[in-house]
Amino acid sequence: MAGTGVIEDYVTGLSRTLRGPRRPKLDMITEARDSLLDSAEALESDGLRRDEAERAAVEEFGTIREIAPGYQEELSKSAGRRLAALLFVTVPLTAIMWSVIWKIFPTAPTAYEHTPAWFVPVARGVDMLQMFIGVVGGLALFALGRGLRGIRRPWLVTRFLGVFVWAMLPVMLVSCGALMFGSRDSAGFSDYPPGIAASLVSYALWAMQLYGAFRCLSVTRRVPAPAVAA
């Protein structure tokens, strides 16, 4: 049986209050609505009018201000796990991809004679930094999974992950920019299809990581006042 205004207003207010990944949030809202409707139907069968039953079900469920922090924490863990998994999988793969690119390009043995002395150390440093980011992602994924029992404030892990990714962005941009600048005398790279493809893949993954970091920072902000009073 569909709800009247009381339950729908409550669920709408809860949805507007929460921030987080769309699918987990939708699942939470659906579960809350179903629970309220079941409770209202049970109260209605006990003799209450439908509007009274829904109002009583909402009161028993708790105000939005009371339940939103718990829901928001679950959403923050979900956002953190998504970003952690993304880092754990894609960042090491990106490092391996570029290692292969720099090994097979340029094809001329003497081409690297034109690169600066710092080129190879910086390239290796970028690879190591990417591996480190992947390790951090793996540790965060564990912490927000099996390690949850030992963490009192898991939302801090999610927030740290968001800050960490944004902090690494300037370092990666400067380092990768330096490598591109250092290889400018290696003729043909701008027309080298594997290099172009690797660059496009890297940009796409960076965009995904930054979006995930932004969402992690967003969901770990303090829960705002309810959009609609219960």
DRENDO-1510 file (C-alpha; in Angstrom, 1 decimal, always signed):
<recs>
REC; n; res; u; v; w
REC; 1; MET; +0.0; +0.0; +0.0 .
REC; 2; ALA; +1.4; +3.4; -1.0 .
REC; 3; GLY; +2.1; +5.9; +1.8 .
REC; 4; THR; +0.2; +9.2; +2.2 .
REC; 5; GLY; +1.9; +12.5; +2.8 .
REC; 6; VAL; +3.4; +11.7; +6.2 .
REC; 7; ILE; +5.7; +8.9; +5.2 .
REC; 8; GLU; +6.5; +10.3; +1.8 .
REC; 9; ASP; +7.4; +13.7; +3.3 .
REC; 10; TYR; +9.6; +12.0; +5.9 .
REC; 11; VAL; +11.4; +9.9; +3.3 .
REC; 12; THR; +11.8; +12.9; +1.0 .
REC; 13; GLY; +13.3; +14.9; +3.9 .
REC; 14; LEU; +15.7; +12.1; +4.8 .
REC; 15; SER; +16.8; +11.8; +1.1 .
REC; 16; ARG; +17.5; +15.5; +0.9 .
REC; 17; THR; +19.5; +15.4; +4.1 .
REC; 18; LEU; +21.8; +12.6; +3.2 .
REC; 19; ARG; +24.8; +12.8; +0.8 .
REC; 20; GLY; +26.6; +9.9; -0.8 .
REC; 21; PRO; +26.8; +7.4; -3.6 .
REC; 22; ARG; +23.5; +7.2; -5.5 .
REC; 23; ARG; +22.9; +3.4; -5.3 .
REC; 24; PRO; +23.7; +2.9; -1.6 .
REC; 25; LYS; +21.7; +6.0; -0.8 .
REC; 26; LEU; +18.7; +4.8; -2.8 .
REC; 27; ASP; +18.9; +1.4; -1.2 .
REC; 28; MET; +18.8; +3.0; +2.3 .
REC; 29; ILE; +15.9; +5.3; +1.4 .
REC; 30; THR; +13.9; +2.3; +0.0 .
REC; 31; GLU; +14.6; +0.2; +3.0 .
REC; 32; ALA; +13.5; +3.1; +5.3 .
REC; 33; ARG; +10.3; +3.6; +3.3 .
REC; 34; ASP; +9.5; -0.1; +3.3 .
REC; 35; SER; +10.0; -0.3; +7.1 .
REC; 36; LEU; +7.8; +2.6; +7.7 .
REC; 37; LEU; +5.0; +1.3; +5.5 .
REC; 38; ASP; +5.2; -2.1; +7.2 .
REC; 39; SER; +4.9; -0.5; +10.6 .
REC; 40; ALA; +2.1; +1.8; +9.4 .
REC; 41; GLU; +0.1; -1.2; +8.0 .
REC; 42; ALA; +0.6; -3.1; +11.3 .
REC; 43; LEU; -0.7; -0.1; +13.3 .
REC; 44; GLU; -3.6; +0.4; +10.9 .
REC; 45; SER; -4.6; -3.2; +11.3 .
REC; 46; ASP; -4.8; -2.5; +15.1 .
REC; 47; GLY; -7.5; +0.1; +14.5 .
REC; 48; LEU; -5.7; +3.4; +13.8 .
REC; 49; ARG; -6.6; +5.5; +10.8 .
REC; 50; ARG; -4.1; +5.5; +8.0 .
REC; 51; ASP; -2.8; +9.0; +8.6 .
REC; 52; GLU; -2.6; +8.3; +12.3 .
REC; 53; ALA; -0.8; +5.0; +11.7 .
REC; 54; GLU; +1.8; +6.6; +9.4 .
REC; 55; ARG; +2.4; +9.4; +11.9 .
REC; 56; ALA; +2.9; +6.9; +14.7 .
REC; 57; ALA; +5.2; +4.9; +12.5 .
REC; 58; VAL; +7.4; +7.9; +11.8 .
REC; 59; GLU; +7.5; +8.9; +15.5 .
REC; 60; GLU; +8.6; +5.4; +16.4 .
REC; 61; PHE; +11.2; +5.4; +13.6 .
REC; 62; GLY; +12.8; +8.6; +15.0 .
REC; 63; THR; +13.3; +12.1; +13.7 .
REC; 64; ILE; +15.5; +12.8; +10.7 .
REC; 65; ARG; +18.0; +14.6; +13.0 .
REC; 66; GLU; +18.3; +11.5; +15.1 .
REC; 67; ILE; +18.7; +8.9; +12.4 .
REC; 68; ALA; +20.6; +10.8; +9.7 .
REC; 69; PRO; +24.1; +10.6; +11.4 .
REC; 70; GLY; +23.9; +6.8; +11.3 .
REC; 71; TYR; +22.8; +6.7; +7.7 .
REC; 72; GLN; +25.4; +9.3; +6.7 .
REC; 73; GLU; +28.2; +7.2; +8.3 .
REC; 74; GLU; +27.2; +4.2; +6.3 .
REC; 75; LEU; +27.3; +6.3; +3.2 .
REC; 76; SER; +30.7; +7.7; +4.1 .
REC; 77; LYS; +32.0; +4.1; +4.4 .
REC; 78; SER; +30.6; +3.2; +1.1 .
REC; 79; ALA; +32.2; +6.2; -0.6 .
REC; 80; GLY; +35.5; +5.5; +1.0 .
REC; 81; ARG; +35.5; +1.8; -0.1 .
REC; 82; ARG; +34.7; +2.9; -3.7 .
REC; 83; LEU; +37.6; +5.3; -3.8 .
REC; 84; ALA; +40.0; +2.9; -2.0 .
REC; 85; ALA; +39.1; +0.1; -4.5 .
REC; 86; LEU; +39.7; +2.5; -7.4 .
REC; 87; LEU; +43.1; +3.5; -6.1 .
REC; 88; PHE; +44.1; +0.0; -5.2 .
REC; 89; VAL; +43.4; -1.3; -8.7 .
REC; 90; THR; +44.0; +1.6; -11.1 .
REC; 91; VAL; +47.0; +3.4; -9.8 .
REC; 92; PRO; +49.4; +0.5; -9.9 .
REC; 93; LEU; +48.1; -0.5; -13.3 .
REC; 94; THR; +48.7; +3.1; -14.5 .
REC; 95; ALA; +52.3; +2.9; -13.2 .
REC; 96; ILE; +52.9; -0.4; -15.0 .
REC; 97; MET; +51.3; +1.0; -18.1 .
REC; 98; TRP; +53.7; +4.0; -18.2 .
REC; 99; SER; +56.7; +1.8; -17.3 .
REC; 100; VAL; +56.0; -0.2; -20.4 .
REC; 101; ILE; +55.5; +2.9; -22.5 .
REC; 102; TRP; +58.9; +4.4; -21.5 .
REC; 103; LYS; +60.6; +1.0; -22.1 .
REC; 104; ILE; +59.4; +0.7; -25.6 .
REC; 105; PHE; +59.6; +4.4; -26.6 .
REC; 106; PRO; +61.6; +5.8; -28.1 .
REC; 107; THR; +62.6; +3.0; -30.4 .
REC; 108; ALA; +65.9; +4.6; -31.3 .
REC; 109; PRO; +68.6; +3.6; -28.8 .
REC; 110; THR; +70.2; +7.0; -28.8 .
REC; 111; ALA; +66.9; +9.0; -28.2 .
REC; 112; TYR; +67.4; +9.1; -24.4 .
REC; 113; GLU; +70.7; +10.8; -24.9 .
REC; 114; HIS; +68.7; +14.0; -25.3 .
REC; 115; THR; +66.8; +13.7; -22.1 .
REC; 116; PRO; +68.0; +15.6; -18.9 .
REC; 117; ALA; +69.9; +13.7; -16.3 .
REC; 118; TRP; +67.0; +14.0; -13.9 .
REC; 119; PHE; +64.5; +12.3; -16.3 .
REC; 120; VAL; +65.0; +8.7; -15.3 .
REC; 121; PRO; +65.1; +9.3; -11.5 .
REC; 122; VAL; +61.9; +11.4; -11.8 .
REC; 123; ALA; +60.2; +8.7; -13.9 .
REC; 124; ARG; +61.1; +6.1; -11.3 .
REC; 125; GLY; +59.9; +8.4; -8.5 .
REC; 126; VAL; +56.6; +8.8; -10.2 .
REC; 127; ASP; +56.3; +5.0; -10.5 .
REC; 128; MET; +57.1; +4.6; -6.8 .
REC; 129; LEU; +54.7; +7.3; -5.8 .
REC; 130; GLN; +51.9; +5.6; -7.8 .
REC; 131; MET; +52.6; +2.3; -6.1 .
REC; 132; PHE; +52.5; +4.1; -2.7 .
REC; 133; ILE; +49.1; +5.6; -3.5 .
REC; 134; GLY; +47.9; +2.1; -4.5 .
REC; 135; VAL; +49.1; +0.7; -1.2 .
REC; 136; VAL; +47.3; +3.5; +0.7 .
REC; 137; GLY; +44.2; +2.6; -1.2 .
REC; 138; GLY; +44.6; -1.1; -0.3 .
REC; 139; LEU; +45.0; -0.2; +3.4 .
REC; 140; ALA; +42.0; +2.0; +3.4 .
REC; 141; LEU; +40.0; -0.7; +1.6 .
REC; 142; PHE; +40.9; -3.2; +4.4 .
REC; 143; ALA; +40.2; -0.6; +7.1 .
REC; 144; LEU; +36.7; +0.0; +5.7 .
REC; 145; GLY; +36.1; -3.7; +5.3 .
REC; 146; ARG; +37.4; -6.3; +7.6 .
REC; 147; GLY; +39.2; -3.7; +9.8 .
REC; 148; LEU; +36.0; -1.9; +10.8 .
REC; 149; ARG; +35.8; -3.6; +14.1 .
REC; 150; GLY; +39.0; -1.9; +15.2 .
REC; 151; ILE; +38.1; +1.6; +14.0 .
REC; 152; ARG; +35.9; +3.8; +16.1 .
REC; 153; ARG; +35.4; +6.6; +13.5 .
REC; 154; PRO; +35.6; +5.0; +10.1 .
REC; 155; TRP; +34.4; +8.2; +8.5 .
REC; 156; LEU; +37.9; +9.7; +9.3 .
REC; 157; VAL; +39.4; +7.0; +7.0 .
REC; 158; THR; +37.1; +8.2; +4.2 .
REC; 159; ARG; +38.0; +11.8; +4.8 .
REC; 160; PHE; +41.7; +11.1; +5.0 .
REC; 161; LEU; +41.5; +9.3; +1.7 .
REC; 162; GLY; +39.8; +12.3; +0.0 .
REC; 163; VAL; +42.4; +14.7; +1.4 .
REC; 164; PHE; +45.2; +12.4; +0.4 .
REC; 165; VAL; +44.1; +12.1; -3.2 .
REC; 166; TRP; +43.7; +15.9; -3.6 .
REC; 167; ALA; +47.1; +16.4; -1.9 .
REC; 168; MET; +48.8; +14.0; -4.4 .
REC; 169; LEU; +47.3; +15.7; -7.4 .
REC; 170; PRO; +49.7; +18.7; -7.6 .
REC; 171; VAL; +52.7; +16.3; -7.0 .
REC; 172; MET; +51.6; +14.0; -9.8 .
REC; 173; LEU; +50.8; +16.9; -12.2 .
REC; 174; VAL; +54.2; +18.5; -11.6 .
REC; 175; SER; +56.1; +15.2; -11.9 .
REC; 176; CYS; +54.3; +14.1; -15.0 .
REC; 177; GLY; +54.6; +17.5; -16.6 .
REC; 178; ALA; +58.3; +17.4; -16.0 .
REC; 179; LEU; +58.5; +14.1; -17.7 .
REC; 180; MET; +56.6; +15.3; -20.7 .
REC; 181; PHE; +58.9; +18.4; -20.8 .
REC; 182; GLY; +62.0; +16.3; -20.5 .
REC; 183; SER; +61.0; +14.1; -23.4 .
REC; 184; ARG; +60.2; +16.9; -25.8 .
REC; 185; ASP; +63.4; +16.3; -27.7 .
REC; 186; SER; +62.5; +12.6; -28.2 .
REC; 187; ALA; +61.0; +13.1; -31.6 .
REC; 188; GLY; +57.7; +11.4; -32.4 .
REC; 189; PHE; +56.2; +11.0; -28.9 .
REC; 190; SER; +53.3; +13.4; -29.7 .
REC; 191; ASP; +52.4; +11.1; -32.7 .
REC; 192; TYR; +53.1; +7.9; -30.8 .
REC; 193; PRO; +49.7; +6.0; -30.6 .
REC; 194; PRO; +50.5; +4.0; -27.4 .
REC; 195; GLY; +51.7; +7.2; -25.7 .
REC; 196; ILE; +48.5; +9.1; -26.7 .
REC; 197; ALA; +46.3; +6.2; -25.5 .
REC; 198; ALA; +48.2; +6.0; -22.2 .
REC; 199; SER; +47.8; +9.7; -21.7 .
REC; 200; LEU; +44.0; +9.6; -22.3 .
REC; 201; VAL; +43.6; +6.6; -20.0 .
REC; 202; SER; +45.6; +8.4; -17.3 .
REC; 203; TYR; +43.5; +11.6; -17.6 .
REC; 204; ALA; +40.3; +9.6; -17.4 .
REC; 205; LEU; +41.5; +7.7; -14.3 .
REC; 206; TRP; +42.6; +10.9; -12.6 .
REC; 207; ALA; +39.2; +12.5; -13.2 .
REC; 208; MET; +37.5; +9.4; -11.6 .
REC; 209; GLN; +39.9; +9.5; -8.6 .
REC; 210; LEU; +39.3; +13.3; -8.1 .
REC; 211; TYR; +35.5; +12.9; -8.3 .
REC; 212; GLY; +35.7; +10.0; -5.8 .
REC; 213; ALA; +37.9; +12.2; -3.5 .
REC; 214; PHE; +35.4; +15.1; -3.8 .
REC; 215; ARG; +32.6; +12.8; -2.9 .
REC; 216; CYS; +34.5; +11.4; +0.1 .
REC; 217; LEU; +35.0; +15.0; +1.4 .
REC; 218; SER; +31.4; +15.8; +0.8 .
REC; 219; VAL; +29.9; +12.8; +2.6 .
REC; 220; THR; +32.1; +13.3; +5.6 .
REC; 221; ARG; +31.0; +16.8; +6.3 .
REC; 222; ARG; +28.8; +17.4; +9.3 .
REC; 223; VAL; +25.2; +16.3; +8.7 .
REC; 224; PRO; +23.1; +19.4; +8.1 .
REC; 225; ALA; +19.7; +20.2; +9.7 .
REC; 226; PRO; +16.8; +18.2; +8.3 .
REC; 227; ALA; +15.3; +19.5; +5.2 .
REC; 228; VAL; +11.8; +18.6; +6.4 .
REC; 229; ALA; +10.8; +18.2; +10.0 .
REC; 230; ALA; +9.5; +14.9; +11.0 .
</recs>
